[in-house]
């Protein structure tokens, strides 16, 4: 839990994404998550923190934190929000390696929704920018997909379950 608190502190310190800085939680997402019986917390900036089990039956227990942003942006009539999860944190005192950046870039090319983003040379997040008015099944699918991609990357690059 200390690592999770550190991660969230770093996110806030570096101004990770617009979705972290809502003044209030989006009541539409809160209503959906309650209706879907998804456990969540709302952080000080109004984003929804969801920790879920990413383990397969044959693996050790693993979890992943996914953030559903409350801030939305519009492109014409389309309202968009971010759903993201950290998959890599650069070790303290080091620079992100070219091999990690290359792996993230090559993997991003394979996803239908979402891509890796380097944030302040400190961490890589897997982020899906999606319509703000998703139905319950699609919202759940994207939360799970984002979390699984970030967890898979974390396991492959760091060998940890801290994010």
C-alpha beads as a LAMMPS data file, in Angstrom:
LAMMPS data file: protein, C-alpha beads

163 atoms
162 bonds

1 atom types
1 bond types

-500.0 500.0 xlo xhi
-500.0 500.0 ylo yhi
-500.0 500.0 zlo zhi

Masses

1 110.0

Atoms # bond

1 1 1 0.000 0.000 0.000
2 1 1 2.944 2.348 0.614
3 1 1 3.949 1.931 -3.012
4 1 1 0.408 2.693 -4.129
5 1 1 0.394 5.861 -2.020
6 1 1 3.773 6.837 -3.482
7 1 1 2.481 6.247 -7.001
8 1 1 -0.563 8.445 -6.437
9 1 1 1.634 11.100 -4.834
10 1 1 3.903 11.118 -7.876
11 1 1 0.872 11.396 -10.145
12 1 1 -0.373 14.418 -8.260
13 1 1 3.104 15.987 -8.028
14 1 1 3.764 15.756 -11.742
15 1 1 0.267 16.674 -12.886
16 1 1 -0.192 13.363 -14.673
17 1 1 -3.246 13.967 -16.831
18 1 1 -6.253 16.198 -16.978
19 1 1 -8.399 13.348 -15.713
20 1 1 -6.700 13.518 -12.340
21 1 1 -7.682 17.089 -11.620
22 1 1 -11.444 17.232 -11.600
23 1 1 -12.848 19.183 -8.726
24 1 1 -15.714 16.745 -8.264
25 1 1 -16.338 13.147 -9.166
26 1 1 -18.453 12.680 -12.267
27 1 1 -21.841 11.464 -10.926
28 1 1 -22.482 9.552 -14.156
29 1 1 -19.472 7.297 -13.560
30 1 1 -20.261 6.952 -9.870
31 1 1 -23.796 5.838 -10.731
32 1 1 -22.505 3.345 -13.303
33 1 1 -19.875 1.853 -11.013
34 1 1 -22.432 1.427 -8.236
35 1 1 -24.904 -0.137 -10.645
36 1 1 -22.159 -2.497 -11.896
37 1 1 -21.220 -3.354 -8.275
38 1 1 -17.603 -2.245 -8.843
39 1 1 -15.649 -1.324 -5.725
40 1 1 -13.950 2.076 -6.031
41 1 1 -12.597 5.043 -4.130
42 1 1 -12.724 8.666 -5.197
43 1 1 -9.463 10.526 -4.752
44 1 1 -9.109 14.181 -3.781
45 1 1 -9.176 15.255 -7.403
46 1 1 -12.431 13.435 -8.203
47 1 1 -10.973 10.492 -10.136
48 1 1 -12.233 6.956 -9.509
49 1 1 -9.613 4.498 -8.234
50 1 1 -10.451 0.876 -8.980
51 1 1 -8.223 -1.971 -7.801
52 1 1 -9.061 -5.304 -9.324
53 1 1 -7.676 -8.802 -9.539
54 1 1 -5.773 -9.441 -12.778
55 1 1 -4.737 -12.991 -11.870
56 1 1 -5.360 -15.902 -14.140
57 1 1 -6.264 -19.210 -12.509
58 1 1 -2.706 -20.505 -12.864
59 1 1 -0.928 -17.378 -11.557
60 1 1 -0.061 -15.889 -8.229
61 1 1 -2.539 -13.282 -7.087
62 1 1 -2.014 -9.956 -8.871
63 1 1 -3.901 -6.674 -8.693
64 1 1 -3.844 -3.482 -10.708
65 1 1 -4.988 0.071 -10.048
66 1 1 -7.065 1.657 -12.812
67 1 1 -8.107 5.296 -12.805
68 1 1 -11.326 6.478 -14.439
69 1 1 -11.096 10.209 -14.884
70 1 1 -13.927 12.567 -14.081
71 1 1 -12.675 15.385 -16.279
72 1 1 -13.927 15.186 -19.831
73 1 1 -12.967 17.037 -22.959
74 1 1 -15.003 17.582 -26.089
75 1 1 -14.189 17.223 -29.740
76 1 1 -17.199 18.655 -31.512
77 1 1 -20.184 16.807 -30.033
78 1 1 -18.033 13.935 -28.713
79 1 1 -17.298 14.037 -24.978
80 1 1 -14.165 12.026 -24.073
81 1 1 -12.661 10.814 -20.794
82 1 1 -9.456 8.963 -19.916
83 1 1 -9.215 5.538 -18.326
84 1 1 -5.621 4.680 -17.478
85 1 1 -3.271 2.556 -15.438
86 1 1 0.446 2.815 -14.713
87 1 1 2.443 -0.079 -16.133
88 1 1 5.999 1.131 -15.600
89 1 1 7.693 3.458 -13.161
90 1 1 11.240 4.537 -13.975
91 1 1 13.591 3.428 -11.178
92 1 1 14.724 6.353 -9.048
93 1 1 17.836 8.046 -10.359
94 1 1 17.564 6.418 -13.777
95 1 1 16.280 7.420 -17.176
96 1 1 13.707 5.359 -19.003
97 1 1 15.563 2.952 -21.263
98 1 1 15.234 2.938 -25.024
99 1 1 14.286 -0.748 -24.909
100 1 1 11.307 -0.032 -22.605
101 1 1 10.158 2.853 -24.812
102 1 1 10.503 0.665 -27.894
103 1 1 8.530 -2.164 -26.248
104 1 1 5.732 0.258 -25.308
105 1 1 5.648 1.794 -28.784
106 1 1 5.553 -1.577 -30.519
107 1 1 2.814 -2.856 -28.202
108 1 1 0.729 0.303 -28.676
109 1 1 0.477 -0.535 -32.344
110 1 1 -1.385 -3.766 -31.489
111 1 1 -4.219 -2.366 -29.364
112 1 1 -7.683 -1.537 -30.616
113 1 1 -8.241 1.016 -27.840
114 1 1 -5.523 2.601 -25.744
115 1 1 -1.832 3.360 -26.060
116 1 1 1.220 3.837 -23.888
117 1 1 2.043 7.390 -22.812
118 1 1 5.293 8.533 -21.198
119 1 1 4.524 10.957 -18.390
120 1 1 7.265 13.413 -17.346
121 1 1 9.986 10.811 -18.033
122 1 1 8.823 9.162 -14.793
123 1 1 6.251 6.547 -15.756
124 1 1 4.440 4.857 -18.586
125 1 1 0.684 4.680 -18.397
126 1 1 -1.653 2.707 -20.592
127 1 1 -4.422 5.145 -21.439
128 1 1 -7.683 4.747 -23.312
129 1 1 -9.436 7.933 -24.389
130 1 1 -13.047 6.896 -24.744
131 1 1 -16.512 8.407 -25.099
132 1 1 -17.726 9.659 -21.734
133 1 1 -21.138 8.004 -22.089
134 1 1 -20.156 4.330 -22.425
135 1 1 -22.695 1.654 -21.561
136 1 1 -21.934 -0.530 -18.525
137 1 1 -20.556 -3.522 -20.435
138 1 1 -18.230 -1.395 -22.544
139 1 1 -17.019 0.599 -19.539
140 1 1 -16.255 -2.636 -17.664
141 1 1 -14.478 -4.107 -20.704
142 1 1 -12.266 -1.056 -21.097
143 1 1 -11.418 -0.867 -17.382
144 1 1 -10.418 -4.539 -17.449
145 1 1 -8.492 -4.195 -20.706
146 1 1 -6.550 -1.141 -19.529
147 1 1 -5.712 -2.824 -16.221
148 1 1 -4.628 -6.086 -17.836
149 1 1 -2.395 -4.347 -20.386
150 1 1 -0.699 -2.253 -17.691
151 1 1 -0.291 -5.250 -15.369
152 1 1 1.120 -7.402 -18.153
153 1 1 3.657 -4.680 -19.042
154 1 1 4.608 -4.191 -15.386
155 1 1 5.153 -7.910 -14.927
156 1 1 7.232 -8.190 -18.131
157 1 1 9.409 -5.109 -17.567
158 1 1 9.666 -4.756 -13.799
159 1 1 8.714 -8.214 -12.540
160 1 1 6.649 -6.602 -9.796
161 1 1 3.038 -6.181 -8.691
162 1 1 3.343 -2.722 -7.158
163 1 1 1.329 -0.551 -9.528

Bonds

1 1 1 2
2 1 2 3
3 1 3 4
4 1 4 5
5 1 5 6
6 1 6 7
7 1 7 8
8 1 8 9
9 1 9 10
10 1 10 11
11 1 11 12
12 1 12 13
13 1 13 14
14 1 14 15
15 1 15 16
16 1 16 17
17 1 17 18
18 1 18 19
19 1 19 20
20 1 20 21
21 1 21 22
22 1 22 23
23 1 23 24
24 1 24 25
25 1 25 26
26 1 26 27
27 1 27 28
28 1 28 29
29 1 29 30
30 1 30 31
31 1 31 32
32 1 32 33
33 1 33 34
34 1 34 35
35 1 35 36
36 1 36 37
37 1 37 38
38 1 38 39
39 1 39 40
40 1 40 41
41 1 41 42
42 1 42 43
43 1 43 44
44 1 44 45
45 1 45 46
46 1 46 47
47 1 47 48
48 1 48 49
49 1 49 50
50 1 50 51
51 1 51 52
52 1 52 53
53 1 53 54
54 1 54 55
55 1 55 56
56 1 56 57
57 1 57 58
58 1 58 59
59 1 59 60
60 1 60 61
61 1 61 62
62 1 62 63
63 1 63 64
64 1 64 65
65 1 65 66
66 1 66 67
67 1 67 68
68 1 68 69
69 1 69 70
70 1 70 71
71 1 71 72
72 1 72 73
73 1 73 74
74 1 74 75
75 1 75 76
76 1 76 77
77 1 77 78
78 1 78 79
79 1 79 80
80 1 80 81
81 1 81 82
82 1 82 83
83 1 83 84
84 1 84 85
85 1 85 86
86 1 86 87
87 1 87 88
88 1 88 89
89 1 89 90
90 1 90 91
91 1 91 92
92 1 92 93
93 1 93 94
94 1 94 95
95 1 95 96
96 1 96 97
97 1 97 98
98 1 98 99
99 1 99 100
100 1 100 101
101 1 101 102
102 1 102 103
103 1 103 104
104 1 104 105
105 1 105 106
106 1 106 107
107 1 107 108
108 1 108 109
109 1 109 110
110 1 110 111
111 1 111 112
112 1 112 113
113 1 113 114
114 1 114 115
115 1 115 116
116 1 116 117
117 1 117 118
118 1 118 119
119 1 119 120
120 1 120 121
121 1 121 122
122 1 122 123
123 1 123 124
124 1 124 125
125 1 125 126
126 1 126 127
127 1 127 128
128 1 128 129
129 1 129 130
130 1 130 131
131 1 131 132
132 1 132 133
133 1 133 134
134 1 134 135
135 1 135 136
136 1 136 137
137 1 137 138
138 1 138 139
139 1 139 140
140 1 140 141
141 1 141 142
142 1 142 143
143 1 143 144
144 1 144 145
145 1 145 146
146 1 146 147
147 1 147 148
148 1 148 149
149 1 149 150
150 1 150 151
151 1 151 152
152 1 152 153
153 1 153 154
154 1 154 155
155 1 155 156
156 1 156 157
157 1 157 158
158 1 158 159
159 1 159 160
160 1 160 161
161 1 161 162
162 1 162 163
